[in-house]
Amino acid sequence: MRGSGAGFFGVVTRFQLSAHKLPAVMKHSAYVYGEEVLEELFTWARNIVGEVPPFVEMVITSTAHNENGDWAPLRMC
């Protein structure tokens, strides 16, 4: 009922879930870049997002902490 607005009452009476087999191989890659390439990183991501296969998930996250948990300048991973 998400998105129906305030005061909307709804009851879910049926739910269908489709399960899929896990792929034989899963891969994860992480790259860390400094804030000096922020604009270039977002431009690159916007340009290739339409070419990425549907089974690939692109995620860009940011942090203000280094590997030790101490404050550090913004980094894009």
N, CA, C and O atoms as CSV, one atom per row, in Angstrom:
chain,resi,resn,atom,element,x,y,z
A,1,MET,N,N,0.817,-1.177,0.000
A,1,MET,CA,C,0.000,0.000,0.000
A,1,MET,C,C,0.871,1.254,0.000
A,1,MET,O,O,0.358,2.366,0.135
A,2,ARG,N,N,2.171,1.083,-0.149
A,2,ARG,CA,C,3.092,2.216,-0.133
A,2,ARG,C,C,2.733,3.240,-1.205
A,2,ARG,O,O,2.409,2.877,-2.336
A,3,GLY,N,N,2.791,4.491,-0.851
A,3,GLY,CA,C,2.546,5.551,-1.813
A,3,GLY,C,C,1.087,5.925,-1.982
A,3,GLY,O,O,0.758,6.723,-2.860
A,4,SER,N,N,0.212,5.377,-1.174
A,4,SER,CA,C,-1.215,5.634,-1.331
A,4,SER,C,C,-1.674,6.915,-0.655
A,4,SER,O,O,-2.781,7.386,-0.916
A,5,GLY,N,N,-0.852,7.479,0.199
A,5,GLY,CA,C,-1.211,8.736,0.836
A,5,GLY,C,C,-1.690,8.556,2.262
A,5,GLY,O,O,-1.983,7.448,2.710
A,6,ALA,N,N,-1.762,9.669,2.958
A,6,ALA,CA,C,-2.173,9.652,4.362
A,6,ALA,C,C,-3.639,9.251,4.498
A,6,ALA,O,O,-4.481,9.640,3.689
A,7,GLY,N,N,-3.925,8.474,5.527
A,7,GLY,CA,C,-5.301,8.090,5.801
A,7,GLY,C,C,-5.819,6.932,4.961
A,7,GLY,O,O,-6.977,6.541,5.106
A,8,PHE,N,N,-4.990,6.375,4.087
A,8,PHE,CA,C,-5.443,5.261,3.255
A,8,PHE,C,C,-5.324,3.966,4.050
A,8,PHE,O,O,-4.273,3.679,4.623
A,9,PHE,N,N,-6.383,3.198,4.082
A,9,PHE,CA,C,-6.370,1.913,4.768
A,9,PHE,C,C,-6.418,0.809,3.733
A,9,PHE,O,O,-7.261,0.830,2.836
A,10,GLY,N,N,-5.539,-0.137,3.848
A,10,GLY,CA,C,-5.528,-1.251,2.913
A,10,GLY,C,C,-5.118,-2.534,3.611
A,10,GLY,O,O,-4.394,-2.501,4.606
A,11,VAL,N,N,-5.577,-3.656,3.097
A,11,VAL,CA,C,-5.249,-4.958,3.637
A,11,VAL,C,C,-4.714,-5.815,2.502
A,11,VAL,O,O,-5.355,-5.943,1.459
A,12,VAL,N,N,-3.552,-6.396,2.701
A,12,VAL,CA,C,-2.979,-7.299,1.705
A,12,VAL,C,C,-3.616,-8.665,1.910
A,12,VAL,O,O,-3.532,-9.235,2.998
A,13,THR,N,N,-4.252,-9.191,0.869
A,13,THR,CA,C,-4.910,-10.490,0.979
A,13,THR,C,C,-4.195,-11.574,0.194
A,13,THR,O,O,-4.485,-12.759,0.355
A,14,ARG,N,N,-3.261,-11.168,-0.655
A,14,ARG,CA,C,-2.524,-12.142,-1.448
A,14,ARG,C,C,-1.139,-11.573,-1.731
A,14,ARG,O,O,-0.989,-10.374,-1.963
A,15,PHE,N,N,-0.122,-12.446,-1.713
A,15,PHE,CA,C,1.244,-12.036,-1.975
A,15,PHE,C,C,1.919,-13.141,-2.775
A,15,PHE,O,O,1.872,-14.307,-2.382
A,16,GLN,N,N,2.540,-12.791,-3.883
A,16,GLN,CA,C,3.210,-13.785,-4.717
A,16,GLN,C,C,4.688,-13.454,-4.765
A,16,GLN,O,O,5.064,-12.304,-4.990
A,17,LEU,N,N,5.530,-14.460,-4.554
A,17,LEU,CA,C,6.968,-14.282,-4.556
A,17,LEU,C,C,7.584,-15.282,-5.514
A,17,LEU,O,O,7.281,-16.473,-5.450
A,18,SER,N,N,8.441,-14.811,-6.395
A,18,SER,CA,C,9.145,-15.697,-7.318
A,18,SER,C,C,10.606,-15.791,-6.896
A,18,SER,O,O,11.284,-14.769,-6.778
A,19,ALA,N,N,11.088,-16.983,-6.673
A,19,ALA,CA,C,12.485,-17.194,-6.288
A,19,ALA,C,C,13.284,-17.626,-7.505
A,19,ALA,O,O,12.780,-18.343,-8.369
A,20,HIS,N,N,14.516,-17.191,-7.564
A,20,HIS,CA,C,15.410,-17.548,-8.659
A,20,HIS,C,C,16.651,-18.215,-8.084
A,20,HIS,O,O,17.072,-17.895,-6.973
A,21,LYS,N,N,17.230,-19.133,-8.828
A,21,LYS,CA,C,18.452,-19.791,-8.395
A,21,LYS,C,C,19.596,-18.783,-8.358
A,21,LYS,O,O,19.655,-17.856,-9.167
A,22,LEU,N,N,20.496,-18.983,-7.408
A,22,LEU,CA,C,21.684,-18.144,-7.343
A,22,LEU,C,C,22.597,-18.472,-8.514
A,22,LEU,O,O,22.646,-19.623,-8.950
A,23,PRO,N,N,23.319,-17.490,-9.032
A,23,PRO,CA,C,24.268,-17.784,-10.098
A,23,PRO,C,C,25.406,-18.648,-9.566
A,23,PRO,O,O,25.661,-18.687,-8.363
A,24,ALA,N,N,26.085,-19.338,-10.477
A,24,ALA,CA,C,27.185,-20.213,-10.080
A,24,ALA,C,C,28.342,-19.405,-9.499
A,24,ALA,O,O,29.064,-19.881,-8.623
A,25,VAL,N,N,28.510,-18.190,-9.991
A,25,VAL,CA,C,29.619,-17.344,-9.544
A,25,VAL,C,C,29.095,-15.948,-9.247
A,25,VAL,O,O,28.297,-15.402,-10.008
A,26,MET,N,N,29.545,-15.378,-8.147
A,26,MET,CA,C,29.216,-13.990,-7.819
A,26,MET,C,C,30.530,-13.264,-7.575
A,26,MET,O,O,31.448,-13.822,-6.974
A,27,LYS,N,N,30.623,-12.024,-8.038
A,27,LYS,CA,C,31.854,-11.268,-7.888
A,27,LYS,C,C,31.532,-9.900,-7.310
A,27,LYS,O,O,30.486,-9.318,-7.595
A,28,HIS,N,N,32.439,-9.404,-6.504
A,28,HIS,CA,C,32.299,-8.082,-5.909
A,28,HIS,C,C,33.623,-7.352,-6.105
A,28,HIS,O,O,34.687,-7.895,-5.805
A,29,SER,N,N,33.558,-6.155,-6.594
A,29,SER,CA,C,34.748,-5.321,-6.754
A,29,SER,C,C,34.492,-3.991,-6.070
A,29,SER,O,O,33.397,-3.436,-6.163
A,30,ALA,N,N,35.500,-3.485,-5.387
A,30,ALA,CA,C,35.382,-2.185,-4.730
A,30,ALA,C,C,36.594,-1.345,-5.104
A,30,ALA,O,O,37.732,-1.809,-5.032
A,31,TYR,N,N,36.343,-0.133,-5.496
A,31,TYR,CA,C,37.397,0.800,-5.857
A,31,TYR,C,C,37.213,2.054,-5.021
A,31,TYR,O,O,36.083,2.493,-4.806
A,32,VAL,N,N,38.295,2.630,-4.552
A,32,VAL,CA,C,38.234,3.822,-3.711
A,32,VAL,C,C,38.898,4.973,-4.443
A,32,VAL,O,O,40.015,4.842,-4.944
A,33,TYR,N,N,38.204,6.101,-4.503
A,33,TYR,CA,C,38.708,7.298,-5.180
A,33,TYR,C,C,38.602,8.478,-4.225
A,33,TYR,O,O,37.740,8.506,-3.347
A,34,GLY,N,N,39.483,9.443,-4.405
A,34,GLY,CA,C,39.438,10.663,-3.608
A,34,GLY,C,C,38.448,11.655,-4.173
A,34,GLY,O,O,37.952,11.496,-5.288
A,35,GLU,N,N,38.166,12.683,-3.386
A,35,GLU,CA,C,37.181,13.687,-3.790
A,35,GLU,C,C,37.605,14.477,-5.014
A,35,GLU,O,O,36.763,15.102,-5.659
A,36,GLU,N,N,38.881,14.467,-5.352
A,36,GLU,CA,C,39.351,15.230,-6.503
A,36,GLU,C,C,38.833,14.681,-7.838
A,36,GLU,O,O,38.880,15.384,-8.847
A,37,VAL,N,N,38.347,13.452,-7.858
A,37,VAL,CA,C,37.812,12.874,-9.100
A,37,VAL,C,C,36.299,12.691,-9.037
A,37,VAL,O,O,35.727,11.974,-9.857
A,38,LEU,N,N,35.650,13.332,-8.071
A,38,LEU,CA,C,34.213,13.170,-7.868
A,38,LEU,C,C,33.399,13.446,-9.129
A,38,LEU,O,O,32.583,12.615,-9.529
A,39,GLU,N,N,33.605,14.585,-9.751
A,39,GLU,CA,C,32.836,14.939,-10.956
A,39,GLU,C,C,33.108,13.956,-12.092
A,39,GLU,O,O,32.182,13.554,-12.796
A,40,GLU,N,N,34.349,13.573,-12.272
A,40,GLU,CA,C,34.706,12.607,-13.320
A,40,GLU,C,C,34.059,11.251,-13.066
A,40,GLU,O,O,33.604,10.589,-13.999
A,41,LEU,N,N,34.020,10.839,-11.797
A,41,LEU,CA,C,33.405,9.558,-11.434
A,41,LEU,C,C,31.917,9.546,-11.756
A,41,LEU,O,O,31.423,8.595,-12.361
A,42,PHE,N,N,31.196,10.594,-11.359
A,42,PHE,CA,C,29.761,10.654,-11.640
A,42,PHE,C,C,29.483,10.768,-13.138
A,42,PHE,O,O,28.515,10.183,-13.625
A,43,THR,N,N,30.299,11.498,-13.868
A,43,THR,CA,C,30.129,11.601,-15.320
A,43,THR,C,C,30.316,10.238,-15.959
A,43,THR,O,O,29.522,9.842,-16.812
A,44,TRP,N,N,31.347,9.516,-15.564
A,44,TRP,CA,C,31.603,8.175,-16.087
A,44,TRP,C,C,30.424,7.252,-15.788
A,44,TRP,O,O,29.958,6.533,-16.672
A,45,ALA,N,N,29.937,7.270,-14.538
A,45,ALA,CA,C,28.830,6.395,-14.158
A,45,ALA,C,C,27.569,6.715,-14.958
A,45,ALA,O,O,26.885,5.805,-15.428
A,46,ARG,N,N,27.258,8.001,-15.117
A,46,ARG,CA,C,26.069,8.382,-15.900
A,46,ARG,C,C,26.191,7.928,-17.350
A,46,ARG,O,O,25.192,7.550,-17.963
A,47,ASN,N,N,27.390,7.961,-17.902
A,47,ASN,CA,C,27.584,7.595,-19.308
A,47,ASN,C,C,27.480,6.101,-19.566
A,47,ASN,O,O,27.071,5.696,-20.654
A,48,ILE,N,N,27.840,5.269,-18.592
A,48,ILE,CA,C,27.822,3.826,-18.854
A,48,ILE,C,C,26.620,3.102,-18.267
A,48,ILE,O,O,26.426,1.922,-18.559
A,49,VAL,N,N,25.811,3.758,-17.454
A,49,VAL,CA,C,24.728,3.059,-16.761
A,49,VAL,C,C,23.763,2.374,-17.737
A,49,VAL,O,O,23.211,1.326,-17.403
A,50,GLY,N,N,23.550,2.922,-18.905
A,50,GLY,CA,C,22.669,2.300,-19.884
A,50,GLY,C,C,23.262,1.080,-20.559
A,50,GLY,O,O,22.533,0.296,-21.168
A,51,GLU,N,N,24.568,0.906,-20.463
A,51,GLU,CA,C,25.261,-0.214,-21.109
A,51,GLU,C,C,25.530,-1.376,-20.153
A,51,GLU,O,O,25.943,-2.452,-20.584
A,52,VAL,N,N,25.298,-1.163,-18.869
A,52,VAL,CA,C,25.579,-2.194,-17.878
A,52,VAL,C,C,24.502,-3.274,-17.953
A,52,VAL,O,O,23.313,-2.956,-17.967
A,53,PRO,N,N,24.902,-4.550,-18.003
A,53,PRO,CA,C,23.910,-5.633,-18.066
A,53,PRO,C,C,22.987,-5.604,-16.842
A,53,PRO,O,O,23.385,-5.115,-15.784
A,54,PRO,N,N,21.761,-6.120,-16.975
A,54,PRO,CA,C,20.802,-6.068,-15.872
A,54,PRO,C,C,21.234,-6.867,-14.641
A,54,PRO,O,O,20.709,-6.637,-13.552
A,55,PHE,N,N,22.169,-7.790,-14.789
A,55,PHE,CA,C,22.608,-8.582,-13.643
A,55,PHE,C,C,23.766,-7.920,-12.888
A,55,PHE,O,O,24.272,-8.489,-11.921
A,56,VAL,N,N,24.186,-6.741,-13.311
A,56,VAL,CA,C,25.259,-6.000,-12.642
A,56,VAL,C,C,24.642,-4.827,-11.886
A,56,VAL,O,O,23.873,-4.053,-12.455
A,57,GLU,N,N,24.975,-4.699,-10.623
A,57,GLU,CA,C,24.469,-3.599,-9.811
A,57,GLU,C,C,25.602,-2.622,-9.543
A,57,GLU,O,O,26.610,-2.979,-8.935
A,58,MET,N,N,25.430,-1.393,-9.998
A,58,MET,CA,C,26.415,-0.349,-9.751
A,58,MET,C,C,26.004,0.418,-8.498
A,58,MET,O,O,24.860,0.858,-8.380
A,59,VAL,N,N,26.936,0.573,-7.567
A,59,VAL,CA,C,26.659,1.287,-6.335
A,59,VAL,C,C,27.797,2.257,-6.078
A,59,VAL,O,O,28.965,1.871,-6.114
A,60,ILE,N,N,27.464,3.516,-5.819
A,60,ILE,CA,C,28.456,4.511,-5.434
A,60,ILE,C,C,28.094,4.984,-4.037
A,60,ILE,O,O,26.991,5.476,-3.801
A,61,THR,N,N,29.028,4.832,-3.120
A,61,THR,CA,C,28.801,5.267,-1.749
A,61,THR,C,C,29.885,6.261,-1.359
A,61,THR,O,O,30.937,6.330,-1.995
A,62,SER,N,N,29.624,7.013,-0.329
A,62,SER,CA,C,30.637,7.959,0.151
A,62,SER,C,C,30.839,7.772,1.644
A,62,SER,O,O,29.946,7.315,2.357
A,63,THR,N,N,32.018,8.128,2.097
A,63,THR,CA,C,32.325,8.053,3.517
A,63,THR,C,C,33.238,9.204,3.893
A,63,THR,O,O,33.991,9.708,3.060
A,64,ALA,N,N,33.171,9.605,5.111
A,64,ALA,CA,C,34.061,10.645,5.615
A,64,ALA,C,C,34.999,10.063,6.658
A,64,ALA,O,O,35.507,10.789,7.513
A,65,HIS,N,N,35.230,8.758,6.593
A,65,HIS,CA,C,36.114,8.091,7.545
A,65,HIS,C,C,37.084,7.189,6.790
A,65,HIS,O,O,36.751,6.651,5.734
A,66,ASN,N,N,38.268,7.030,7.332
A,66,ASN,CA,C,39.256,6.158,6.699
A,66,ASN,C,C,39.093,4.730,7.218
A,66,ASN,O,O,38.137,4.422,7.929
A,67,GLU,N,N,40.035,3.868,6.855
A,67,GLU,CA,C,39.958,2.446,7.220
A,67,GLU,C,C,39.987,2.229,8.735
A,67,GLU,O,O,39.478,1.220,9.223
A,68,ASN,N,N,40.582,3.173,9.487
A,68,ASN,CA,C,40.671,3.052,10.940
A,68,ASN,C,C,39.467,3.649,11.659
A,68,ASN,O,O,39.377,3.569,12.884
A,69,GLY,N,N,38.548,4.244,10.915
A,69,GLY,CA,C,37.381,4.859,11.518
A,69,GLY,C,C,37.589,6.313,11.900
A,69,GLY,O,O,36.687,6.949,12.445
A,70,ASP,N,N,38.775,6.844,11.616
A,70,ASP,CA,C,39.060,8.246,11.903
A,70,ASP,C,C,38.484,9.127,10.809
A,70,ASP,O,O,38.331,8.692,9.668
A,71,TRP,N,N,38.157,10.395,11.169
A,71,TRP,CA,C,37.622,11.325,10.192
A,71,TRP,C,C,38.638,11.540,9.089
A,71,TRP,O,O,39.837,11.647,9.350
A,72,ALA,N,N,38.161,11.603,7.860
A,72,ALA,CA,C,39.017,11.833,6.688
A,72,ALA,C,C,38.190,12.609,5.663
A,72,ALA,O,O,36.963,12.624,5.754
A,73,PRO,N,N,38.825,13.241,4.709
A,73,PRO,CA,C,38.064,13.918,3.645
A,73,PRO,C,C,37.147,12.928,2.905
A,73,PRO,O,O,37.370,11.718,2.925
A,74,LEU,N,N,36.139,13.465,2.269
A,74,LEU,CA,C,35.175,12.645,1.533
A,74,LEU,C,C,35.887,11.717,0.563
A,74,LEU,O,O,36.811,12.131,-0.138
A,75,ARG,N,N,35.456,10.468,0.523
A,75,ARG,CA,C,35.991,9.492,-0.423
A,75,ARG,C,C,34.818,8.797,-1.088
A,75,ARG,O,O,33.802,8.536,-0.445
A,76,MET,N,N,34.951,8.502,-2.345
A,76,MET,CA,C,33.917,7.768,-3.069
A,76,MET,C,C,34.395,6.346,-3.265
A,76,MET,O,O,35.531,6.129,-3.688
A,77,CYS,N,N,33.542,5.364,-2.963
A,77,CYS,CA,C,33.902,3.950,-3.126
A,77,CYS,C,C,33.037,3.343,-4.208
A,77,CYS,O,O,33.170,2.158,-4.512
